């Protein structure tokens, strides 16, 4: 990759919007040391939705904090929109928008007042800030509620307000950190539509962190899966799922887990390429689910393993995560929040 530098901006031949290399970040000392990032490296081209998928505690928010100048890495480099994050943080802040996990609006100000204030903070004139605020309120379907206190709005409306605030100054890169956490299914679907529109219609580069598999599958044009502060897989969602190959037999066991002997017996069935047991969940990657399922059921029955449910499906991002991280996504998420 060819690179030229003119003091503040670094341009690459691919016109990358985000590039980070070898990011390391630790918190605490001694026995309490937490390794949030362990040499994370990512690269996102301009335009589209770039997804960071991982369970809680995987390092997604730490990555975003570094890229948005809110935290410094112990080591590593980062460039956003052609600007070195560590050397030119003020310039980075002028070209990015950031929507954090927690609400950033003032609940005792109206929606319009929130946006106008944000515009003024970014150096807009009063007239320009009001015009841009009205434009965004209309775009996000918030105009009719614009003069009501934002604290009285629904959760979905408040989240839209946060996203609108992140767009006030027309950034070239927008960071959305878990933007749909806590939203009901209808509000989440509405937010998905808005995020897709930002990338498609506005040409924005959107970096989206999420621990929702379905969200990453639906929105991300390119995806990085993060586990324990490291990248374990990357590609488009379809590429990652195709890499698993065949079908997946997913069995939920009623009586807990199975021992290695049972897993080996299933692995010996013709057409089975991989078997993973994770707690009460057993997954087998197979060439044909219809052809292999009877043999799997026969082994479980002969070993007196009771089933709660069994399904056959095409590979999912959960299967991708299991393949590369060695544990089920749901279990990893539960471990982090336990």
JOWO-V268528 format. One record per residue. N is the residue number from 1. RES is the residue in three letters. OMEGA is omega in radians with two decimals (none if undefined). Layout:
n	res	omega
N	RES	OMEGA
N	RES	OMEGA
This chain:
n	res	omega
1	UNK	3.13
2	UNK	-3.09
3	UNK	3.05
4	UNK	-3.10
5	UNK	3.12
6	UNK	3.08
7	UNK	-3.11
8	UNK	-3.04
9	UNK	3.10
10	UNK	-3.11
11	UNK	3.13
12	UNK	-3.08
13	UNK	3.13
14	UNK	-3.08
15	UNK	3.13
16	UNK	3.09
17	UNK	-3.10
18	UNK	3.07
19	UNK	3.10
20	UNK	-3.10
21	UNK	3.02
22	UNK	-3.12
23	UNK	3.09
24	UNK	3.11
25	UNK	3.08
26	UNK	3.06
27	UNK	3.09
28	UNK	-3.12
29	UNK	3.08
30	UNK	-3.11
31	UNK	-3.11
32	UNK	-3.13
33	UNK	3.08
34	UNK	3.12
35	UNK	-3.08
36	UNK	3.09
37	UNK	-3.06
38	UNK	3.12
39	UNK	-3.08
40	UNK	3.11
41	UNK	3.11
42	UNK	3.08
43	UNK	-3.12
44	UNK	3.09
45	UNK	-3.10
46	UNK	3.11
47	UNK	3.10
48	UNK	-3.14
49	UNK	3.11
50	UNK	-3.04
51	UNK	2.94
52	UNK	-3.08
53	UNK	3.08
54	UNK	3.11
55	UNK	3.04
56	UNK	-3.14
57	UNK	-3.10
58	UNK	-3.12
59	UNK	-3.08
60	UNK	-3.09
61	UNK	3.08
62	UNK	3.10
63	UNK	-3.13
64	UNK	3.14
65	UNK	3.10
66	UNK	-3.10
67	UNK	3.14
68	UNK	3.04
69	UNK	-3.12
70	UNK	3.12
71	UNK	3.11
72	UNK	3.11
73	UNK	3.01
74	UNK	3.07
75	UNK	-3.11
76	UNK	-3.12
77	UNK	3.12
78	UNK	3.09
79	UNK	3.12
80	UNK	-3.12
81	UNK	3.12
82	UNK	-3.08
83	UNK	3.11
84	UNK	-3.04
85	UNK	-3.07
86	UNK	-3.09
87	UNK	-3.07
88	UNK	-3.08
89	UNK	-3.13
90	UNK	3.14
91	UNK	3.09
92	UNK	-3.09
93	UNK	-3.14
94	UNK	-3.05
95	UNK	3.14
96	UNK	2.91
97	UNK	-3.07
98	UNK	3.07
99	UNK	-3.06
100	UNK	3.11
101	UNK	-3.09
102	UNK	3.12
103	UNK	-3.11
104	UNK	-3.11
105	UNK	3.07
106	UNK	-3.05
107	UNK	-3.12
108	UNK	2.98
109	UNK	3.10
110	UNK	3.10
111	UNK	-3.12
112	UNK	3.12
113	UNK	3.10
114	UNK	-3.08
115	UNK	3.12
116	UNK	3.11
117	UNK	3.12
118	UNK	3.11
119	UNK	3.14
120	UNK	3.09
121	UNK	3.13
122	UNK	3.04
123	UNK	3.11
124	UNK	2.99
125	UNK	3.13
126	UNK	-3.13
127	UNK	-3.14
128	UNK	-3.14
129	UNK	3.13
130	UNK	3.14
131	UNK	3.14
132	UNK	3.10
133	UNK	3.14
134	UNK	3.13
135	UNK	-3.11
136	UNK	3.08
137	UNK	3.11
138	UNK	-3.09
139	UNK	-3.08
140	UNK	3.11
141	UNK	-3.09
142	UNK	-3.01
143	UNK	-3.07
144	UNK	-3.14
145	UNK	-2.96
146	UNK	-3.10
147	UNK	3.03
148	UNK	3.10
149	UNK	-3.07
150	UNK	3.13
151	UNK	3.14
152	UNK	-3.12
153	UNK	3.05
154	UNK	3.14
155	UNK	3.13
156	UNK	3.12
157	UNK	3.13
158	UNK	3.13
159	UNK	3.08
160	UNK	3.12
161	UNK	3.10
162	UNK	3.13
163	UNK	3.11
164	UNK	3.13
165	UNK	3.12
166	UNK	-3.10
167	UNK	-3.01
168	UNK	-3.01
169	UNK	3.10
170	UNK	-3.14
171	UNK	3.07
172	UNK	3.09
173	UNK	-3.14
174	UNK	3.10
175	UNK	3.10
176	UNK	-3.09
177	UNK	-3.13
178	UNK	-2.99
179	UNK	-3.08
180	UNK	3.12
181	UNK	3.10
182	UNK	3.14
183	UNK	3.07
184	UNK	-3.05
185	UNK	-3.13
186	UNK	3.12
187	UNK	3.11
188	UNK	3.12
189	UNK	3.10
190	UNK	3.12
191	UNK	3.08
192	UNK	3.14
193	UNK	-3.13
194	UNK	-3.13
195	UNK	3.12
196	UNK	-3.13
197	UNK	3.12
198	UNK	-3.11
199	UNK	-3.06
200	UNK	-3.03
201	UNK	-3.05
202	UNK	-3.13
203	UNK	3.12
204	UNK	2.88
205	UNK	-3.12
206	UNK	2.99
207	UNK	-3.05
208	UNK	2.98
209	UNK	-3.11
210	UNK	2.95
211	UNK	3.05
212	UNK	-3.12
213	UNK	-3.10
214	UNK	3.13
215	UNK	3.12
216	UNK	-3.12
217	UNK	-3.08
218	UNK	-2.94
219	UNK	-2.94
220	UNK	3.00
221	UNK	3.01
222	UNK	-2.94
223	UNK	2.98
224	UNK	3.10
225	UNK	-3.05
226	UNK	3.08
227	UNK	3.12
228	UNK	3.03
229	UNK	-3.14
230	UNK	3.02
231	UNK	-3.14
232	UNK	3.10
233	UNK	3.08
234	UNK	-3.12
235	UNK	3.01
236	UNK	3.10
237	UNK	3.14
238	UNK	3.10
239	UNK	-3.12
240	UNK	-3.14
241	UNK	3.10
242	UNK	-3.14
243	UNK	3.10
244	UNK	3.10
245	UNK	3.04
246	UNK	3.12
247	UNK	3.07
248	UNK	2.98
249	UNK	-3.07
250	UNK	-3.11
251	UNK	3.04
252	UNK	-3.01
253	UNK	-3.08
254	UNK	-3.04
255	UNK	-3.13
256	UNK	-3.04
257	UNK	3.10
258	UNK	3.13
259	UNK	-3.09
260	UNK	-3.13
261	UNK	3.12
262	UNK	3.13
263	UNK	3.12
264	UNK	3.11
265	UNK	3.10
266	UNK	3.14
267	UNK	-3.13
268	UNK	3.14
269	UNK	3.10
270	UNK	3.13
271	UNK	3.09
272	UNK	-3.12
273	UNK	3.14
274	UNK	3.09
275	UNK	3.08
276	UNK	3.07
277	UNK	-3.12
278	UNK	-3.07
279	UNK	-3.12
280	UNK	-3.12
281	UNK	3.08
282	UNK	3.11
283	UNK	3.07
284	UNK	3.04
285	UNK	-2.99
286	UNK	3.12
287	UNK	3.14
288	UNK	-3.12
289	UNK	-3.10
290	UNK	-3.09
291	UNK	-3.00
292	UNK	-3.04
293	UNK	-3.14
294	UNK	3.13
295	UNK	3.11
296	UNK	3.13
297	UNK	3.13
298	UNK	3.11
299	UNK	-3.12
300	UNK	3.13
301	UNK	-3.12
302	UNK	3.13
303	UNK	3.09
304	UNK	3.07
305	UNK	-3.09
306	UNK	-3.12
307	UNK	2.96
308	UNK	3.11
309	UNK	3.05
310	UNK	3.12
311	UNK	3.03
312	UNK	-3.10
313	UNK	2.98
314	UNK	-3.11
315	UNK	3.11
316	UNK	3.06
317	UNK	3.06
318	UNK	3.08
319	UNK	3.11
320	UNK	-3.14
321	UNK	3.14
322	UNK	-3.13
323	UNK	-3.00
324	UNK	-3.11
325	UNK	3.09
326	UNK	3.11
327	UNK	-3.14
328	UNK	-3.10
329	UNK	-3.11
330	UNK	3.14
331	UNK	3.11
332	UNK	3.14
333	UNK	-3.14
334	UNK	3.11
335	UNK	-3.07
336	UNK	-3.07
337	UNK	-3.11
338	UNK	none
